Amino acid sequence: MADTLAVPTADAPGTAPEFPMPRASGCPFDPPPGLRKLQEEGPLVKVRLWDGSEPWLVTRYAEQKQLLGDPRVSADTDTPGYPTKASPEAGEGKLSFIMMDDPEHARLRRMVTAPFAIRKIEALRPAVQRIVDGLIDDMLAGDGPVDLVEAFALPLPSLVICELLGVPYDDHAFFQDNTKTMVHREATPEQRGAASREIAGFLAGLITQRIAEPKDDLLTTIAERVTTGEIDHRQATEMALLMLFAGHETTANMIALGTAALLEHPDQLALLRESDDPRFVAGAVDELLRYLNIAHLGRRRAVTEDIEIAGQVVKAGDGLIMVNEIANRDPEVFEDPDRLDLTRDARRHVAFSFGVHQCLGQPLARMELQVVYGTLYRRIPTLKLARAVEDVRFKHDAFIYGVHELPVAW
């Protein structure tokens, strides 16, 4: 592993270290070493963003959970002090209720909670298993190597969320192309806006269809709220866009990134490949969610009232960035945190956040990952990388971390 980067302390204005920070060369699964140094300095450290603003970086597990559960901490991007994104090209804007505060956040979230209840998600498990097996059959029917992202990691969650929403899967390439643009850090605001409008326009048309002709799907659930006057058509479209985007882009990256990590840890891969215990597979999923991190630019918040925490007063108007990639590597919570250990009880991780904004879709994501990690390596026991991990292109250029492609063979 590369030497730890030198990080200046933030004792005076203008001396705060820049955020985000680069990962160490050759360590694509680990947090940037600069973040580890800041965690050692303290639970709250000022960092400097591209625009010169200096929010607090919250580096430790306990303080992140405390702040994420505090009603004086706002997820609304319009709140004074809310940290801007990672570059001037990033653009800003709300993505439905996840960037709102209660009571409006709670009101909108309740409208789509029922379809993600654990009982309903478990009822989808056999269908997800069939999709996984079908995609693996298609891979095995051809000649390797293949790109696991294109052949497996992207199609699986796309098929599942399109089925859940009621979006025709024939349009999945259209959605994938546009969501790639939406999360690419170097895309211009114009490119990102155009991609968002393309998807939103299509979903708006589907919602109009569901108002006239209801079906048994999530889009109809959303459309019914328009009919009752609880939300307008624009809010319904934003909600559908959130469900579609969050439902496939994040899981797809976790499938590919997790596979790359397991192939680099053959002892852990062997444990997973050789186990048919669903409880072990579920625990392995939680450990991979703890060990890896796809939301690598942090959860952003703003403080609405002064908060005293860890001997520090965080003032109203201050920004906060919660970097769960080092909260999940906090040695006070997880022993030997930089080691991937599928036998570890990692259920306390904060990969899905904490508090009222905890990820709505986590039962679906967990179930999909359990089916994938419990099937892929048993079906293809000789699965291996088709190129050195050093030659794999990791998504340092995106808001959601992962790999651009993952060539595999068997």
matplotlib code that plots the C-alpha trace (Angstrom):
import matplotlib.pyplot as plt

x = [0.0, 1.2, 2.5, -0.1, -0.5, 0.4, -2.7, -2.4, -4.4, -7.2, -6.1, -6.5, -8.7, -7.3, -5.3, -8.0, -7.2, -9.0, -11.9, -12.4, -9.1, -7.4, -7.2, -3.7, -2.3, -2.9, -5.5, -8.8, -10.9, -9.6, -10.5, -8.1, -5.2, -5.8, -9.2, -7.6, -5.2, -8.1, -10.0, -6.9, -6.9, -10.5, -14.2, -14.8, -12.3, -12.7, -12.1, -12.0, -14.2, -13.6, -15.6, -13.5, -16.2, -15.0, -17.6, -17.0, -15.9, -17.4, -14.9, -16.0, -18.9, -20.4, -20.5, -22.0, -24.8, -25.5, -25.6, -27.6, -30.2, -30.4, -33.4, -31.2, -29.3, -30.9, -30.7, -32.4, -30.0, -31.5, -30.5, -27.8, -24.4, -25.3, -22.0, -21.8, -20.8, -17.3, -16.7, -18.1, -19.4, -21.4, -24.6, -27.1, -30.7, -33.1, -33.7, -37.2, -37.7, -34.1, -33.1, -35.9, -36.6, -39.6, -42.5, -42.5, -39.8, -41.9, -45.1, -43.6, -41.6, -44.6, -46.2, -43.7, -42.7, -45.1, -43.6, -40.2, -41.4, -39.3, -42.2, -42.9, -39.3, -38.8, -41.7, -39.5, -36.6, -37.6, -38.0, -34.6, -33.0, -34.4, -33.0, -29.6, -29.5, -30.6, -27.9, -25.3, -26.6, -26.1, -22.5, -21.6, -23.2, -20.6, -16.9, -15.0, -13.7, -16.8, -17.4, -19.3, -20.6, -22.3, -23.3, -24.5, -24.1, -26.1, -28.8, -29.8, -30.9, -32.3, -34.5, -35.6, -36.4, -38.0, -40.3, -41.0, -41.8, -43.5, -41.0, -40.5, -37.2, -36.7, -35.8, -33.1, -30.2, -31.8, -31.9, -28.4, -26.8, -28.5, -27.8, -24.1, -24.1, -26.0, -23.4, -20.3, -18.3, -16.9, -20.2, -21.3, -24.4, -26.0, -25.2, -26.4, -29.6, -30.3, -29.9, -32.2, -34.9, -34.8, -35.5, -38.0, -40.0, -40.3, -41.4, -43.9, -45.5, -45.7, -47.3, -49.9, -50.6, -51.0, -53.5, -55.7, -54.9, -53.7, -51.6, -50.1, -46.8, -45.0, -45.7, -49.4, -48.9, -47.2, -49.8, -52.7, -51.2, -51.6, -55.2, -56.0, -54.3, -51.5, -48.8, -48.7, -47.4, -43.9, -43.5, -44.6, -42.1, -39.3, -40.3, -40.3, -36.9, -35.5, -36.8, -35.4, -32.0, -31.4, -32.7, -30.2, -27.1, -26.0, -26.7, -25.0, -21.8, -21.9, -22.2, -19.1, -17.0, -17.8, -16.8, -13.5, -12.8, -13.6, -11.5, -8.6, -9.3, -9.5, -9.7, -12.8, -14.3, -13.8, -15.8, -18.7, -18.5, -18.5, -21.4, -25.0, -26.1, -28.4, -27.4, -23.7, -24.5, -26.5, -23.6, -21.1, -23.3, -23.2, -19.4, -18.9, -21.2, -19.0, -15.7, -16.5, -18.1, -19.9, -21.1, -17.5, -18.1, -20.0, -23.5, -24.0, -26.0, -26.3, -26.8, -29.9, -29.2, -26.0, -25.0, -22.4, -20.7, -17.4, -16.3, -17.0, -19.8, -21.1, -22.9, -26.1, -25.1, -22.2, -22.0, -21.4, -20.0, -20.4, -17.9, -19.2, -16.2, -14.1, -17.0, -17.3, -13.5, -13.6, -11.4, -13.4, -16.4, -14.9, -11.8, -9.1, -11.3, -9.1, -9.4, -12.2, -13.7, -16.9, -17.3, -17.5, -20.8, -21.0, -24.7, -23.9, -22.4, -23.8, -23.7, -27.4, -27.1, -29.0, -32.0, -35.0, -33.1, -31.9, -32.1, -35.7, -34.6, -32.1, -34.3, -34.3, -30.5, -29.7, -31.9, -30.4, -26.8, -27.6, -28.9, -25.9, -23.1, -24.8, -25.1, -22.5, -19.3, -21.0, -22.2, -18.9, -16.4, -13.3, -14.3, -11.3, -10.2, -9.2, -6.7, -4.7, -6.6, -4.2, -5.5, -9.2, -10.7, -12.2, -14.8, -12.7, -14.5, -18.1, -20.2, -21.0, -17.8, -17.3, -15.7, -16.3, -15.9, -14.8, -13.4, -13.7, -13.0, -13.4]
y = [0.0, 3.5, 5.7, 7.8, 11.2, 14.3, 16.2, 19.7, 20.5, 23.0, 25.2, 28.4, 29.7, 28.6, 25.7, 23.1, 20.1, 19.8, 17.4, 15.0, 13.3, 10.8, 7.1, 5.6, 4.0, 0.3, 0.5, 0.9, -0.7, 1.4, 4.9, 7.7, 7.7, 11.4, 10.5, 8.0, 10.7, 13.1, 10.4, 10.1, 13.9, 13.9, 13.2, 16.6, 18.3, 21.3, 20.6, 22.9, 22.4, 23.7, 26.9, 27.8, 26.8, 24.9, 22.4, 20.0, 16.5, 14.0, 11.1, 8.8, 6.3, 7.6, 11.2, 10.4, 8.4, 11.1, 13.9, 11.8, 11.3, 14.9, 17.0, 20.1, 18.6, 19.3, 17.3, 20.2, 21.6, 25.1, 25.2, 27.9, 26.3, 23.1, 21.9, 22.2, 19.2, 18.2, 20.5, 23.6, 21.4, 19.2, 21.2, 21.2, 20.4, 18.2, 14.5, 14.2, 13.6, 12.4, 16.1, 17.3, 17.6, 16.5, 16.8, 17.0, 14.3, 12.0, 12.7, 11.9, 8.9, 7.2, 7.2, 4.6, 2.8, -0.2, -1.7, -1.9, -3.7, -6.7, -9.1, -7.8, -7.7, -11.3, -12.3, -11.1, -13.3, -16.3, -13.9, -12.3, -15.8, -16.6, -13.4, -14.1, -17.6, -16.5, -13.9, -16.4, -19.0, -16.3, -15.7, -19.3, -19.9, -17.5, -17.4, -15.5, -13.1, -10.9, -7.6, -8.5, -4.9, -5.1, -8.7, -9.0, -6.2, -3.6, -5.8, -7.4, -4.4, -2.8, -5.8, -5.8, -2.1, -1.9, -4.8, -3.2, 0.2, -1.0, 0.5, -1.5, -3.2, -2.6, 1.0, -0.1, 1.0, 4.4, 4.7, 3.4, 5.8, 8.8, 7.8, 7.4, 11.0, 12.1, 10.7, 11.5, 14.2, 15.7, 16.0, 19.6, 20.9, 21.1, 17.4, 16.4, 18.4, 17.1, 13.5, 14.1, 15.7, 12.8, 10.3, 12.6, 13.1, 9.4, 8.7, 11.6, 10.0, 6.6, 8.3, 9.8, 6.4, 4.9, 7.6, 6.6, 2.8, 1.6, -1.5, -3.5, -1.6, 1.1, 3.7, 3.2, 3.7, 7.0, 7.9, 7.3, 10.0, 12.5, 11.4, 12.0, 15.4, 14.6, 15.4, 17.1, 15.5, 17.1, 15.6, 12.2, 12.3, 13.3, 10.4, 7.9, 9.2, 8.7, 5.1, 4.2, 5.9, 4.7, 1.2, 0.2, 2.5, 1.9, -1.9, -2.4, -0.7, -2.7, -6.0, -5.3, -3.7, -6.5, -9.1, -7.3, -7.2, -10.9, -12.0, -10.1, -11.9, -15.6, -16.9, -14.9, -15.8, -19.4, -19.1, -17.5, -20.0, -23.0, -21.9, -22.6, -21.0, -18.0, -16.5, -16.6, -15.1, -12.3, -11.6, -11.5, -8.9, -6.7, -7.1, -6.2, -3.1, -2.1, -2.8, -1.1, 2.2, 3.5, 6.9, 8.0, 11.8, 11.7, 12.5, 16.2, 18.1, 21.6, 22.6, 24.7, 25.2, 25.1, 21.6, 20.6, 17.4, 15.7, 18.9, 21.0, 23.5, 23.1, 26.3, 27.0, 27.6, 25.1, 22.4, 18.7, 15.9, 12.4, 10.0, 6.6, 4.9, 5.8, 5.6, 1.9, 1.6, 3.1, 1.0, 1.9, 0.0, -2.6, -4.6, -4.6, -2.6, -2.6, -6.4, -8.0, -10.7, -12.3, -14.0, -10.6, -9.3, -6.1, -5.3, -2.0, -0.4, 2.9, 2.1, 2.8, 5.9, 6.3, 8.1, 9.3, 9.4, 5.8, 4.2, 3.3, 0.6, -1.2, -4.4, -4.6, -4.0, -6.5, -9.2, -8.6, -8.7, -11.9, -13.7, -12.5, -13.2, -16.5, -17.7, -16.2, -17.8, -21.2, -21.3, -20.1, -21.5, -20.7, -17.0, -14.8, -11.3, -11.3, -8.5, -7.3, -5.3, -2.4, -2.3, -2.1, 1.4, 2.5, 5.3, 8.0, 10.3, 9.6, 10.5, 6.8, 4.7, 1.4, 0.1, 1.1, -2.4, -5.7, -8.2, -11.7, -15.2, -18.8]
z = [0.0, -0.8, 2.0, 3.8, 2.2, 4.2, 5.3, 6.7, 9.9, 10.0, 12.9, 10.9, 8.0, 4.6, 6.0, 5.8, 3.6, 0.3, -0.1, -1.9, -1.5, -3.9, -3.1, -2.7, -5.9, -5.8, -3.0, -4.9, -2.2, 0.7, 1.7, 0.8, 3.3, 3.9, 5.4, 7.8, 9.0, 9.5, 11.5, 13.7, 14.3, 15.6, 14.9, 13.3, 11.1, 8.7, 5.0, 2.0, -1.0, -4.6, -3.9, -0.8, 1.7, 4.8, 6.1, 8.9, 7.8, 10.3, 10.4, 13.2, 13.5, 16.8, 15.8, 12.3, 13.9, 16.4, 13.8, 11.2, 13.9, 15.1, 13.8, 13.9, 10.9, 7.5, 4.3, 2.4, -0.2, 0.2, 3.9, 4.5, 4.8, 2.8, 1.3, -2.5, -4.5, -5.5, -8.4, -10.1, -12.9, -10.6, -10.5, -7.7, -7.1, -5.2, -5.9, -4.6, -0.8, 0.0, -0.1, 2.0, 5.7, 7.8, 7.7, 3.9, 3.6, 5.8, 3.9, 0.5, 1.7, 3.3, -0.2, -1.5, 1.7, 1.4, -1.8, 0.0, 3.1, 3.8, 3.3, -0.1, -1.1, 0.0, -2.2, -5.1, -4.2, -6.5, -9.5, -8.8, -8.5, -11.9, -13.4, -11.9, -13.1, -16.6, -16.9, -15.7, -18.3, -21.0, -19.8, -19.8, -23.2, -24.8, -24.8, -22.2, -21.2, -20.7, -19.1, -15.9, -15.6, -19.1, -19.0, -15.4, -12.9, -14.8, -16.3, -13.0, -11.0, -14.1, -14.7, -11.1, -10.7, -14.1, -13.1, -9.7, -11.2, -14.3, -16.7, -19.9, -19.8, -23.5, -22.5, -20.0, -22.3, -22.6, -18.8, -18.2, -20.8, -19.2, -15.6, -16.4, -17.6, -14.5, -12.1, -14.1, -12.2, -15.4, -17.2, -17.7, -16.0, -19.4, -20.1, -16.7, -17.0, -20.5, -19.3, -16.4, -18.6, -21.0, -18.3, -16.5, -19.7, -20.4, -16.8, -16.9, -19.9, -18.1, -15.1, -17.3, -18.7, -15.2, -14.2, -17.1, -17.0, -13.5, -13.2, -10.4, -10.1, -8.2, -10.9, -10.4, -6.7, -7.4, -10.0, -7.6, -5.3, -8.2, -8.7, -5.0, -5.1, -2.6, -5.1, -8.5, -11.7, -11.3, -7.8, -9.0, -11.8, -9.4, -7.1, -10.0, -11.2, -7.7, -7.5, -10.9, -10.4, -6.8, -7.6, -10.2, -10.4, -6.8, -6.7, -10.1, -8.8, -5.6, -7.5, -9.7, -7.0, -4.5, -7.1, -7.8, -4.1, -3.5, -6.5, -4.8, -1.5, -2.6, 1.0, 1.6, -1.8, -0.9, 2.3, 0.3, -2.6, -0.4, 1.9, 1.3, 4.6, 3.9, 7.2, 6.3, 2.9, 4.5, 6.9, 4.0, 2.2, 5.3, 5.6, 1.9, 2.4, 5.4, 3.7, 0.4, -0.3, -3.4, -1.9, -1.8, -1.7, 1.6, 2.8, 2.9, 5.5, 7.1, 10.7, 11.6, 15.3, 17.3, 18.3, 20.9, 20.0, 20.9, 22.8, 19.7, 19.0, 15.5, 14.7, 12.8, 9.1, 9.2, 6.6, 7.4, 5.3, 6.6, 5.0, 5.8, 4.1, 7.2, 9.7, 8.5, 9.1, 12.6, 14.8, 17.9, 16.4, 14.0, 15.1, 12.5, 10.2, 7.1, 6.8, 4.8, 7.0, 5.9, 9.3, 11.0, 12.4, 10.4, 10.8, 12.5, 9.4, 8.0, 4.3, 4.2, 6.4, 9.7, 11.1, 9.1, 5.9, 6.1, 2.6, 1.8, -0.7, 1.5, 1.8, -2.0, -2.3, 0.4, -1.2, -4.6, -3.3, -1.3, -4.4, -6.5, -4.0, -3.0, -6.6, -9.0, -7.4, -6.9, -10.5, -11.9, -9.3, -11.5, -12.0, -12.2, -13.4, -17.1, -16.4, -13.4, -10.9, -11.5, -15.1, -14.1, -14.5, -11.2, -11.1, -9.5, -11.9, -10.7, -7.8, -7.3, -7.0, -8.7, -11.9, -15.5, -16.6, -15.1, -17.6, -16.2, -17.4, -16.0]

ax = plt.figure().add_subplot(projection="3d")
ax.plot(x, y, z, "-o")
ax.set_aspect("equal")
plt.show()
